[in-house]
Amino acid sequence: MDYQAQLKKDLKMASILSDAPMVLKRRRNIPVRLMASIMSQQLSTKVAAVIFQRFLLLFGGKEPTVDAVLLTPDTTLRSIGLSNAKVGYVKNVATFFTTHHITDAQLKRMSDQEIIDLLVQIKGVGRWTVEMLLMFSLGREDVFAVDDLGIQQAMCKLYKIDSSDKKAMKLTMQKKAQKWVPYRTYACLHLWNWKDN
């Protein structure tokens, strides 16, 4: 699988590809990955990592089951630095996975869009959060995070896209991203990497 050959067809994208190939990982315990994603909303990567570590310490340093999360008092979850809203959203994830008996295996069989449609029903989980889950936990190769601020900034800079009209900007981004199908996740990884460096 050489995603680079596909991305290099776009000359602008080719100019920012790093030599080191990007690798997608598949992770277990998807509900906990989704909780981690919620915890990290509007936080820097560093702060998010600290809060997630504190969260794991509540359960002896191991990833908890959804039932264990539901049994944890809200005050305990707030004590690790989560806002009231985020405590609610984390519990919403646990409740949803329990009620619908959703397993990792089941999610792996579903399409990207099916997963998005299923999980955005959870209060506190938006499309962006599910897209991050698809990329970083389910290892899906063709996800394009058009609403991600980092991706927007990187693409506006690289392709000289006017960002004053958000709707027009997103349409232009979607159009450019068509060239990267079926490897849009890798394109996003390289855009983030280029922006950060």
C-alpha positions as CSV (number, residue, x, y, z in Angstrom):
1,M,0.0,0.0,0.0
2,D,1.7,3.1,-1.2
3,Y,-0.5,6.1,-0.3
4,Q,2.4,8.4,-1.2
5,A,2.1,7.6,-4.9
6,Q,-1.6,8.8,-4.8
7,L,-0.9,11.9,-2.8
8,K,2.1,12.9,-5.0
9,K,-0.3,13.3,-7.9
10,D,-1.3,16.6,-6.2
11,L,1.9,18.7,-6.6
12,K,1.2,21.0,-3.7
13,M,0.6,18.0,-1.4
14,A,3.8,16.3,-2.8
15,S,5.8,19.4,-1.7
16,I,4.9,18.8,2.0
17,L,5.1,15.0,2.2
18,S,7.7,13.9,4.8
19,D,10.0,11.0,4.0
20,A,8.9,9.0,7.0
21,P,5.7,7.1,6.1
22,M,2.7,7.8,8.4
23,V,1.3,4.7,10.1
24,L,-2.3,4.3,11.3
25,K,-2.9,2.3,14.4
26,R,-5.9,0.3,15.3
27,R,-6.7,0.5,19.0
28,R,-8.9,-1.4,21.4
29,N,-11.6,-0.2,23.8
30,I,-13.3,2.2,21.5
31,P,-15.6,3.8,24.1
32,V,-12.6,4.8,26.2
33,R,-10.9,6.2,23.1
34,L,-14.1,8.3,22.5
35,M,-14.0,9.5,26.2
36,A,-10.4,10.5,25.7
37,S,-11.4,12.4,22.6
38,I,-14.1,14.3,24.6
39,M,-11.7,15.1,27.4
40,S,-9.2,16.6,24.9
41,Q,-11.7,18.9,23.3
42,Q,-10.5,22.6,23.4
43,L,-7.3,21.6,25.2
44,S,-3.7,21.4,24.2
45,T,-2.3,18.0,23.5
46,K,-0.1,18.3,26.6
47,V,-3.0,19.1,29.0
48,A,-5.2,16.5,27.4
49,A,-2.6,13.8,28.0
50,V,-2.3,14.8,31.7
51,I,-6.0,14.6,32.2
52,F,-6.3,11.3,30.5
53,Q,-3.5,9.9,32.7
54,R,-5.3,11.1,35.8
55,F,-8.5,9.4,34.5
56,L,-6.6,6.1,34.1
57,L,-5.2,6.4,37.7
58,L,-8.8,6.5,39.0
59,F,-9.0,2.9,37.7
60,G,-5.6,1.7,38.9
61,G,-3.8,2.9,35.8
62,K,-5.8,0.6,33.5
63,E,-8.4,1.4,30.9
64,P,-11.8,1.1,32.6
65,T,-14.9,-0.7,31.4
66,V,-17.9,1.4,30.5
67,D,-19.7,0.0,33.6
68,A,-16.8,1.1,35.9
69,V,-17.1,4.7,34.4
70,L,-20.8,4.7,35.1
71,L,-20.2,3.7,38.7
72,T,-17.7,6.5,39.2
73,P,-19.2,9.5,41.1
74,D,-19.3,12.8,39.1
75,T,-17.3,14.6,41.8
76,T,-14.5,12.1,41.3
77,L,-14.4,12.7,37.6
78,R,-14.5,16.5,38.2
79,S,-11.5,16.2,40.6
80,I,-9.2,15.2,37.7
81,G,-9.9,18.5,35.9
82,L,-13.1,17.7,33.8
83,S,-15.8,20.3,33.5
84,N,-19.4,19.5,34.5
85,A,-20.3,19.3,30.8
86,K,-17.4,16.9,30.0
87,V,-18.3,14.6,33.0
88,G,-21.8,14.4,31.5
89,Y,-20.5,13.7,28.0
90,V,-18.1,11.0,29.2
91,K,-21.0,9.3,31.1
92,N,-23.2,9.7,28.0
93,V,-20.7,7.7,26.0
94,A,-20.6,5.0,28.7
95,T,-24.4,4.8,28.8
96,F,-24.8,4.7,25.0
97,F,-22.3,1.9,24.6
98,T,-23.9,-0.1,27.4
99,T,-27.5,0.5,26.3
100,H,-26.8,-0.4,22.6
101,H,-24.4,-3.2,23.5
102,I,-21.8,-1.8,21.0
103,T,-18.6,-3.8,20.7
104,D,-15.3,-2.9,19.1
105,A,-15.8,-5.8,16.7
106,Q,-19.1,-4.4,15.6
107,L,-17.7,-1.0,14.9
108,K,-14.8,-2.5,12.9
109,R,-17.4,-4.0,10.5
110,M,-19.2,-0.7,9.9
111,S,-18.5,1.9,7.3
112,D,-17.1,5.3,8.3
113,Q,-20.4,7.0,7.6
114,E,-22.4,4.4,9.6
115,I,-20.1,5.0,12.6
116,I,-20.5,8.7,12.3
117,D,-24.3,8.4,12.1
118,L,-24.3,6.1,15.1
119,L,-22.0,8.0,17.5
120,V,-23.1,11.6,16.8
121,Q,-26.4,10.6,18.5
122,I,-24.5,10.8,21.8
123,K,-24.9,14.3,23.4
124,G,-21.4,15.8,23.5
125,V,-20.1,13.9,20.5
126,G,-19.9,15.8,17.2
127,R,-18.7,14.8,13.7
128,W,-15.1,16.0,14.3
129,T,-14.8,13.8,17.5
130,V,-15.9,10.7,15.5
131,E,-13.6,11.6,12.6
132,M,-10.6,11.7,15.1
133,L,-11.8,8.3,16.4
134,L,-12.0,6.9,12.9
135,M,-8.4,8.1,12.1
136,F,-6.6,7.4,15.4
137,S,-8.4,4.5,16.9
138,L,-10.0,2.6,14.0
139,G,-7.2,3.2,11.5
140,R,-9.5,4.3,8.7
141,E,-7.5,5.5,5.7
142,D,-10.0,7.8,4.0
143,V,-11.3,10.3,6.5
144,F,-11.2,14.0,5.7
145,A,-11.6,16.3,8.8
146,V,-12.9,19.4,7.0
147,D,-13.9,21.0,10.3
148,D,-10.5,20.7,12.0
149,L,-8.9,24.1,12.6
150,G,-5.4,22.8,12.0
151,I,-6.4,21.2,8.6
152,Q,-8.2,24.4,7.6
153,Q,-5.1,26.6,8.5
154,A,-2.7,24.3,6.7
155,M,-4.8,24.0,3.5
156,C,-5.5,27.7,3.4
157,K,-1.8,28.4,3.5
158,L,-0.7,25.6,1.2
159,Y,-3.4,26.1,-1.5
160,K,-3.9,29.9,-0.9
161,I,-7.6,29.4,-0.1
162,D,-9.5,32.5,1.1
163,S,-10.8,31.7,4.6
164,S,-13.1,34.8,4.9
165,D,-16.1,32.8,3.7
166,K,-16.1,29.6,5.8
167,K,-18.7,27.8,3.6
168,A,-16.8,28.5,0.4
169,M,-13.5,27.6,2.1
170,K,-14.9,24.2,3.1
171,L,-16.2,23.5,-0.3
172,T,-12.8,24.3,-1.9
173,M,-11.1,22.1,0.7
174,Q,-13.5,19.2,-0.1
175,K,-12.8,19.6,-3.8
176,K,-9.0,19.6,-3.3
177,A,-9.3,16.5,-1.0
178,Q,-11.0,14.5,-3.7
179,K,-7.5,14.1,-5.3
180,W,-6.4,12.2,-2.2
181,V,-9.1,9.5,-2.2
182,P,-8.8,6.8,-0.9
183,Y,-6.0,8.0,1.4
184,R,-7.4,11.3,2.8
185,T,-6.5,10.4,6.4
186,Y,-2.8,10.3,5.4
187,A,-3.1,13.6,3.7
188,C,-4.5,15.1,7.0
189,L,-1.6,13.6,8.9
190,H,0.9,15.2,6.6
191,L,-1.0,18.5,6.7
192,W,-0.9,18.5,10.6
193,N,2.8,17.6,10.6
194,W,3.7,20.3,8.1
195,K,1.7,22.9,10.0
196,D,3.4,21.9,13.3
197,N,6.9,22.1,11.9
